[in-house]
Amino acid sequence: MIKIEKLNKKFGKLIVLNQLDLEISSGGVFAILGPNGSGKTTLIKSILGMVIPNSGNIYYNGESILKKWKYRKNVNYLPQIANFPANLSVKELISMVKNLRNEPSNEHHLIELFGLTPFLKQKLGNLSGGTKQKVNIVLTFMFDNELIILDEPTTGLDPIALINLKSLINQARKEGKTILITSHIMSFVEEISDEIVFLLDGKIYFKGSINELKTQTNSSSLEIAIANLIKKQYA
Amino acid sequence: MLKILKYSIQDLLRSRWSYVYFIFYLLLGFVLLFLNNNMDKAIITLMNIIIVLTPLIGTIFGVMYYYNSREFTELLLAQPIKRNKIFIGQYIGISLSLTLSLVLGLGIPFVAYGLFKSAIIFDFVLLLIVGAFLNFIFVALSYNISLSTENKIKGFGYAILMWLFMAVIYDGLFLISLVMFNEYPLEKFALAATMFNPIDLSRILILLKLDISALLGYTGAVFKDFFGTSLGLLSSLGVLFVWVILPALNIVRKANKKDF
């Protein structure tokens, strides 16, 4: 579904992505992991066309996406920091995104699921971080698209919301969608992901299932396995 | 693009500052008319205020809106919308809503005072057109600055410096150079130098229309001499238009290259 070839990205002198190659097949939950600053968000944003790579190419269903925008119709994205225009109310924001995308949506179910009904008329500027994140999730999941990209989706969520988020992800997986997730919460990753993509020094250091990763690093849990991988960078 | 434009206008129309700005012009209009009791004089005072103030407000609003809506812009960038449209939509949105504050804020007192029955209506309309141009120019310039500066405080600083340069320092340098090189023929230089500053250009444009030679000053006189009144008006409007188009194109160019 997504094919990335020799992707390079520098910010000034800092090389963030270095000749990165990656292929993500259709269907399943892929966790993109890596230490802070390893280029996870940059990779995701390159796929979305928000970051413009210095060289290399990205293909979505066989077509290059550089300088294109129509392919984003098939992508739902949850950004890392949920910060919306403070003057708008939750309801207005939702109808605005609906209006911009012009696709069928099922926001009512999600609003109820996350208990956002009492907040619908409130201004986004007055919401707490966790509530904003719930709005963010509603905006991401209300459209029915084949690719879902979640950047740190668990930030600020209470346990109930987290359970709901997991069930949403699981449901999307059942429907055969492709889900890319970055997270630092290993228990969350272990619970929901089918495959791990581990980024280090701007390259894919490991790609495979959680079990493969555990055997390769001789670790009993994912957390330790990842810690072992990260340690190699510090060494 | 129309959708983006609509939303940024909506967003700005809800913000307190648009109303503060609108009420400021409203009060200014009424106070000027009642103190002067004369539309001609009020227009000249108004010109002096508009020429300095609209660029300042345009600059501040442009920078403020860009930095405040950064995360929201990111949300838009992830939607199936072309990049150009997002930024041009926002740019036009800010400029239009500022122009709206200006036109309504000044329009209401002048209309109440009997603008439509007076001969001065064309001068007044020209004043508003120039104010609108200045809005569009300075919002574009400040958008350029904020697009190329990641740091909010720095961006604000550069933008204010830009305004200060155009509104005050430029004239100072211009005068110094006129005095220093007064042995040389300076007409062409003065003309060109005026073209390079939209604030000076607007001032001359309005003074040409008002036909007040005493206020024209050196550059105004050169301008009038060179172009004559009507050609002078047209050419300076044309240059103002270029001042809108070039920075706006640069917004597109910068936005297409930028990482978010």
Contacts between the chains, C-beta under 8 A, distances in Angstrom:
chain1	res1	chain2	res2	distance
A	11	B	259	7.5
A	45	B	259	7.4
A	45	B	260	6.9
A	48	B	77	7.4
A	48	B	78	5.3
A	49	B	77	7.5
A	50	B	74	6.7
A	50	B	77	5.0
A	50	B	78	6.6
A	50	B	259	7.0
A	50	B	260	4.5
A	51	B	259	4.4
A	51	B	260	6.9
A	52	B	257	6.5
A	52	B	258	7.6
A	52	B	259	6.0
A	69	B	80	5.8
A	69	B	81	6.5
A	69	B	82	5.1
A	69	B	83	7.2
A	70	B	80	6.0
A	71	B	80	7.7
A	72	B	78	6.7
A	72	B	79	6.3
A	72	B	80	4.1
A	72	B	81	7.9
A	73	B	80	4.3
A	75	B	78	7.4
A	77	B	78	4.0
A	79	B	71	7.3
A	79	B	74	5.8
A	79	B	75	6.5
A	79	B	78	6.9
A	81	B	71	5.9
A	82	B	71	7.7
A	83	B	70	7.9
A	83	B	71	3.5
A	83	B	72	7.3
A	84	B	71	7.0
A	84	B	72	5.9
A	84	B	75	7.1
A	85	B	11	5.3
A	85	B	69	6.3
A	85	B	72	5.0
A	86	B	68	7.9
A	87	B	11	5.4
A	87	B	14	4.2
A	87	B	15	5.9
A	88	B	11	6.8
A	88	B	14	7.9
A	96	B	7	6.0
A	97	B	75	7.7
A	97	B	79	7.3
A	99	B	3	6.4
A	100	B	3	5.9
A	100	B	76	7.4
A	100	B	79	5.4
A	100	B	81	6.7
A	101	B	79	6.1
A	101	B	80	6.8
A	139	B	75	7.9
